[in-house]
Amino acid sequence: QAAAEFQKILDHPGVVQNEVIGSLAHLGLARARALSGDKPGARKAYQDFLALWQHAGPDIPILKQAKAEYAKLQ
């Protein structure tokens, strides 16, 4: 159910526009898919999140955590 809710946010990008909730929805979707056993879907969502944050500082805690979670899926 969580994955469906995060997907709703991503399906309506005009609602969140440049808000951080839009990019964090990718992370939430990745985590939800990983917990449900959908590894390919989780990998894709993590890749989308990491692409959005590619120019962010490497010491941002949520980015470091997302990278670690993504690495475990490999």
DSSP file (Angstrom, degrees, kcal/mol; ACC not computed):
  #  RESIDUE AA STRUCTURE BP1 BP2  ACC     N-H-->O    O-->H-N    N-H-->O    O-->H-N    TCO  KAPPA ALPHA  PHI   PSI    X-CA   Y-CA   Z-CA
    1    1 A Q     >        0   0    0      0, 0.0     4,-1.8     0, 0.0     5,-0.1   0.000 360.0 360.0 360.0 -36.2    0.0    0.0    0.0
    2    2 A A  H  >  +     0   0    0      1,-0.2     4,-2.5     2,-0.2     5,-0.2   0.918 360.0  53.8 -63.0 -42.2    2.9    2.4    0.8
    3    3 A A  H  > S+     0   0    0      1,-0.2     4,-2.3     2,-0.2    -1,-0.2   0.897 106.9  52.2 -59.5 -39.7    4.3    1.9   -2.7
    4    4 A A  H  > S+     0   0    0      2,-0.2     4,-1.7     1,-0.2    -1,-0.2   0.886 109.2  49.4 -64.6 -38.4    0.9    2.8   -4.2
    5    5 A E  H  X S+     0   0    0     -4,-1.8     4,-1.3     2,-0.2    -2,-0.2   0.912 112.0  47.0 -68.7 -42.0    0.8    6.1   -2.2
    6    6 A F  H  X S+     0   0    0     -4,-2.5     4,-2.0     1,-0.2    -2,-0.2   0.883 109.6  55.0 -65.3 -36.7    4.3    7.1   -3.2
    7    7 A Q  H  X S+     0   0    0     -4,-2.3     4,-2.2    -5,-0.2    -1,-0.2   0.865 101.2  58.6 -64.4 -35.5    3.5    6.3   -6.8
    8    8 A K  H  X S+     0   0    0     -4,-1.7     4,-0.6     2,-0.2    -1,-0.2   0.903 106.1  48.9 -59.1 -41.0    0.5    8.6   -6.6
    9    9 A I  H >< S+     0   0    0     -4,-1.3     3,-1.0     1,-0.2     7,-0.3   0.930 112.9  46.9 -63.5 -45.1    2.8   11.5   -5.7
   10   10 A L  H 3< S+     0   0    0     -4,-2.0    -1,-0.2     1,-0.3    -2,-0.2   0.786 105.8  59.2 -69.5 -27.5    5.2   10.6   -8.6
   11   11 A D  H 3< S+     0   0    0     -4,-2.2    -1,-0.3     1,-0.3    -2,-0.2   0.627 108.6  46.7 -75.5 -12.5    2.3   10.3  -11.0
   12   12 A H    XX  +     0   0    0     -3,-1.0     3,-1.6    -4,-0.6     4,-0.8  -0.546  63.6 160.7-127.3  65.9    1.3   14.0  -10.3
   13   13 A P  H 3>  +     0   0    0      0, 0.0     4,-2.4     0, 0.0     3,-0.2   0.747  69.3  67.7 -63.3 -23.6    4.6   15.9  -10.5
   14   14 A G  H 34 S+     0   0    0      1,-0.2     4,-0.1     2,-0.2    -2,-0.0   0.766  94.4  58.6 -67.2 -23.5    2.8   19.2  -10.9
   15   15 A V  H <4 S+     0   0    0     -3,-1.6    -1,-0.2    -6,-0.2    -6,-0.0   0.896 119.0  26.8 -72.3 -40.4    1.4   19.0   -7.4
   16   16 A V  H >< S+     0   0    0     -4,-0.8     3,-3.3    -7,-0.3     6,-0.2   0.671  83.0 166.6 -97.2 -19.0    4.8   18.9   -5.8
   17   17 A Q  T 3< S-     0   0    0     -4,-2.4    -1,-0.2     1,-0.3    -2,-0.1  -0.130  76.5  -7.7  41.2-113.0    6.8   20.7   -8.5
   18   18 A N  T 3  S+     0   0    0     -4,-0.1    -1,-0.3     4,-0.1     2,-0.1   0.201 102.1 126.8 -97.0  16.4   10.2   21.6   -6.9
   19   19 A E    X>  -     0   0    0     -3,-3.3     3,-1.3     1,-0.1     4,-0.7  -0.437  68.7-124.6 -73.7 147.9    9.3   20.5   -3.4
   20   20 A V  H 3> S+     0   0    0      1,-0.3     4,-2.5     2,-0.2     5,-0.2   0.762 105.0  74.3 -64.1 -24.7   11.6   18.0   -1.7
   21   21 A I  H 3> S+     0   0    0      1,-0.2     4,-1.5     2,-0.2    -1,-0.3   0.831  90.0  59.1 -59.3 -31.2    8.6   15.6   -1.2
   22   22 A G  H <> S+     0   0    0     -3,-1.3     4,-0.7    -6,-0.2    -1,-0.2   0.934 110.2  39.2 -63.7 -46.2    8.7   14.8   -4.9
   23   23 A S  H >X S+     0   0    0     -4,-0.7     4,-1.0    -3,-0.2     3,-0.7   0.870 113.9  54.8 -73.0 -34.4   12.3   13.5   -4.8
   24   24 A L  H 3X S+     0   0    0     -4,-2.5     4,-2.7     1,-0.2    -1,-0.2   0.761  96.4  66.9 -70.0 -22.6   11.8   11.8   -1.4
   25   25 A A  H 3X S+     0   0    0     -4,-1.5     4,-2.6    -5,-0.2    -1,-0.2   0.856  96.5  55.5 -63.6 -33.4    8.8   10.0   -2.9
   26   26 A H  H <X S+     0   0    0     -4,-0.7     4,-2.3    -3,-0.7    -1,-0.2   0.912 109.4  46.3 -62.7 -41.3   11.3    8.1   -5.1
   27   27 A L  H  X S+     0   0    0     -4,-1.0     4,-2.5     2,-0.2    -2,-0.2   0.921 112.5  49.2 -67.9 -43.6   13.1    7.1   -2.0
   28   28 A G  H  X S+     0   0    0     -4,-2.7     4,-2.5     1,-0.2    -2,-0.2   0.906 111.8  49.2 -61.2 -41.3    9.9    6.0   -0.2
   29   29 A L  H  X S+     0   0    0     -4,-2.6     4,-2.7     2,-0.2     5,-0.2   0.911 110.1  51.6 -63.5 -42.4    8.9    4.0   -3.3
   30   30 A A  H  X S+     0   0    0     -4,-2.3     4,-2.3     1,-0.2    -2,-0.2   0.924 112.2  45.7 -60.4 -45.0   12.3    2.4   -3.4
   31   31 A R  H  X S+     0   0    0     -4,-2.5     4,-2.4     2,-0.2    -2,-0.2   0.910 112.9  49.9 -66.2 -42.2   12.1    1.4    0.2
   32   32 A A  H  X S+     0   0    0     -4,-2.5     4,-1.6     1,-0.2    -2,-0.2   0.921 112.7  46.8 -63.1 -43.6    8.5    0.1   -0.1
   33   33 A R  H  <>S+     0   0    0     -4,-2.7     5,-2.5     1,-0.2     4,-0.5   0.882 111.1  52.1 -66.9 -37.1    9.4   -2.0   -3.1
   34   34 A A  H ><5S+     0   0    0     -4,-2.3     3,-1.1    -5,-0.2    -2,-0.2   0.923 109.6  49.3 -63.8 -43.4   12.5   -3.4   -1.4
   35   35 A L  H 3<5S+     0   0    0     -4,-2.4    -1,-0.2     1,-0.3    -2,-0.2   0.814 110.1  51.3 -65.9 -29.9   10.4   -4.4    1.6
   36   36 A S  T 3<5S-     0   0    0     -4,-1.6    -1,-0.3    -5,-0.2    -2,-0.2   0.502 120.5-108.3 -86.4  -3.0    7.8   -6.1   -0.6
   37   37 A G  T < 5S+     0   0    0     -3,-1.1     2,-1.6    -4,-0.5    -3,-0.2   0.525  76.2 134.8  91.9   6.0   10.6   -8.1   -2.5
   38   38 A D     >< +     0   0    0     -5,-2.5     4,-2.5     1,-0.2     5,-0.2  -0.599  22.4 167.8 -88.3  77.6   10.4   -6.1   -5.8
   39   39 A K  H  > S+     0   0    0     -2,-1.6     4,-2.9     1,-0.2     5,-0.2   0.902  72.2  50.0 -63.2 -43.8   14.1   -5.8   -6.2
   40   40 A P  H  > S+     0   0    0      0, 0.0     4,-2.1     0, 0.0    -1,-0.2   0.929 114.3  45.8 -61.2 -42.0   14.0   -4.6   -9.9
   41   41 A G  H  > S+     0   0    0      2,-0.2     4,-2.1     1,-0.2    -2,-0.2   0.882 113.0  50.4 -65.7 -38.3   11.4   -1.9   -9.0
   42   42 A A  H  X S+     0   0    0     -4,-2.5     4,-2.7     2,-0.2     5,-0.2   0.920 108.8  51.5 -65.4 -44.2   13.4   -0.9   -5.9
   43   43 A R  H  X S+     0   0    0     -4,-2.9     4,-2.6     1,-0.2    -2,-0.2   0.921 110.5  49.1 -58.4 -44.5   16.6   -0.6   -7.9
   44   44 A K  H  X S+     0   0    0     -4,-2.1     4,-2.3     2,-0.2    -1,-0.2   0.916 111.9  47.7 -63.0 -44.0   14.9    1.7  -10.5
   45   45 A A  H  X S+     0   0    0     -4,-2.1     4,-2.4     2,-0.2    -1,-0.2   0.897 112.3  49.5 -66.5 -39.6   13.3    3.9   -7.8
   46   46 A Y  H  X S+     0   0    0     -4,-2.7     4,-3.1     2,-0.2     5,-0.2   0.918 110.5  51.2 -63.4 -42.0   16.7    4.2   -6.0
   47   47 A Q  H  X S+     0   0    0     -4,-2.6     4,-2.1    -5,-0.2    -2,-0.2   0.905 109.8  49.6 -61.6 -41.0   18.4    5.1   -9.3
   48   48 A D  H  X S+     0   0    0     -4,-2.3     4,-1.7     2,-0.2    -1,-0.2   0.925 113.0  46.9 -63.0 -44.4   15.7    7.8   -9.9
   49   49 A F  H  X S+     0   0    0     -4,-2.4     4,-1.5     1,-0.2    -2,-0.2   0.943 113.1  48.0 -61.9 -48.5   16.3    9.2   -6.5
   50   50 A L  H  < S+     0   0    0     -4,-3.1    -1,-0.2     1,-0.2    -2,-0.2   0.836 108.3  55.3 -65.4 -32.1   20.1    9.2   -6.8
   51   51 A A  H >< S+     0   0    0     -4,-2.1     3,-1.0    -5,-0.2    -1,-0.2   0.895 107.5  49.5 -65.6 -39.4   19.9   10.8  -10.2
   52   52 A L  H 3< S+     0   0    0     -4,-1.7     3,-0.3     1,-0.2    -1,-0.2   0.817 117.1  41.4 -67.3 -29.6   17.9   13.7   -8.7
   53   53 A W  T >< S+     0   0    0     -4,-1.5     3,-1.7     1,-0.2    -1,-0.2   0.166  78.4 115.2-103.3  16.7   20.4   14.1   -5.9
   54   54 A Q  T <  S+     0   0    0     -3,-1.0    -1,-0.2     1,-0.3    -2,-0.1   0.754  80.7  43.7 -63.0 -24.8   23.6   13.6   -8.0
   55   55 A H  T 3  S+     0   0    0     -3,-0.3    -1,-0.3    -4,-0.2    -2,-0.1   0.337  91.2 110.8-101.6   6.7   24.8   17.2   -7.4
   56   56 A A  S <  S-     0   0    0     -3,-1.7    -3,-0.0     1,-0.1     0, 0.0  -0.380  84.2 -84.2 -77.3 159.3   24.0   17.2   -3.7
   57   57 A G    >   -     0   0    0      1,-0.1     3,-1.5    -2,-0.1     6,-0.1  -0.395  34.8-130.6 -62.4 137.6   26.7   17.2   -1.1
   58   58 A P  T 3  S+     0   0    0      0, 0.0    -1,-0.1     0, 0.0    -2,-0.1   0.628 101.0  63.5 -69.0 -12.6   28.0   13.7   -0.4
   59   59 A D  T 3   +     0   0    0      4,-0.1    -2,-0.1     5,-0.0     3,-0.0   0.365  66.9 122.7 -95.2   6.4   27.7   14.2    3.3
   60   60 A I    X>  -     0   0    0     -3,-1.5     4,-2.4     1,-0.1     3,-0.5  -0.559  61.9-138.6 -69.4 122.7   23.9   14.6    3.4
   61   61 A P  H 3> S+     0   0    0      0, 0.0     4,-2.5     0, 0.0     5,-0.2   0.865  98.2  49.5 -54.9 -44.4   22.7   11.8    5.7
   62   62 A I  H 3> S+     0   0    0      1,-0.2     4,-2.3     2,-0.2     5,-0.1   0.860 112.1  49.7 -66.9 -32.4   19.6   10.8    3.7
   63   63 A L  H <> S+     0   0    0     -3,-0.5     4,-2.4     2,-0.2    -1,-0.2   0.915 111.0  48.7 -69.6 -43.4   21.7   10.5    0.6
   64   64 A K  H  X S+     0   0    0     -4,-2.4     4,-1.9     1,-0.2    -2,-0.2   0.905 112.9  48.4 -61.6 -41.4   24.4    8.4    2.3
   65   65 A Q  H  X S+     0   0    0     -4,-2.5     4,-2.5    -5,-0.2    -2,-0.2   0.912 110.6  50.3 -66.1 -42.9   21.7    6.2    3.7
   66   66 A A  H  X S+     0   0    0     -4,-2.3     4,-2.6     1,-0.2    -2,-0.2   0.901 109.6  51.1 -63.0 -40.6   20.0    5.8    0.3
   67   67 A K  H  X S+     0   0    0     -4,-2.4     4,-2.2     2,-0.2    -1,-0.2   0.896 110.8  48.9 -63.2 -39.5   23.3    4.9   -1.3
   68   68 A A  H  X S+     0   0    0     -4,-1.9     4,-1.4     2,-0.2    -2,-0.2   0.908 112.1  48.1 -66.7 -41.9   23.9    2.3    1.3
   69   69 A E  H  X S+     0   0    0     -4,-2.5     4,-0.8     1,-0.2    -2,-0.2   0.912 111.8  49.9 -63.8 -42.6   20.5    0.8    0.9
   70   70 A Y  H >X S+     0   0    0     -4,-2.6     3,-1.0     1,-0.2     4,-0.6   0.900 106.4  55.6 -62.8 -41.7   20.9    0.8   -2.9
   71   71 A A  H >< S+     0   0    0     -4,-2.2     3,-0.9     1,-0.3    -1,-0.2   0.844 101.3  58.3 -61.6 -33.3   24.3   -1.0   -2.6
   72   72 A K  H 3< S+     0   0    0     -4,-1.4    -1,-0.3     1,-0.2    -2,-0.2   0.761 100.6  57.6 -68.4 -23.5   22.6   -3.8   -0.6
   73   73 A L  H <<        0   0    0     -3,-1.0    -1,-0.2    -4,-0.8    -2,-0.2   0.670 360.0 360.0 -79.4 -16.4   20.3   -4.5   -3.5
   74   74 A Q    <<        0   0    0     -3,-0.9    -1,-0.2    -4,-0.6    -2,-0.1   0.480 360.0 360.0 -73.8 360.0   23.1   -5.1   -5.9
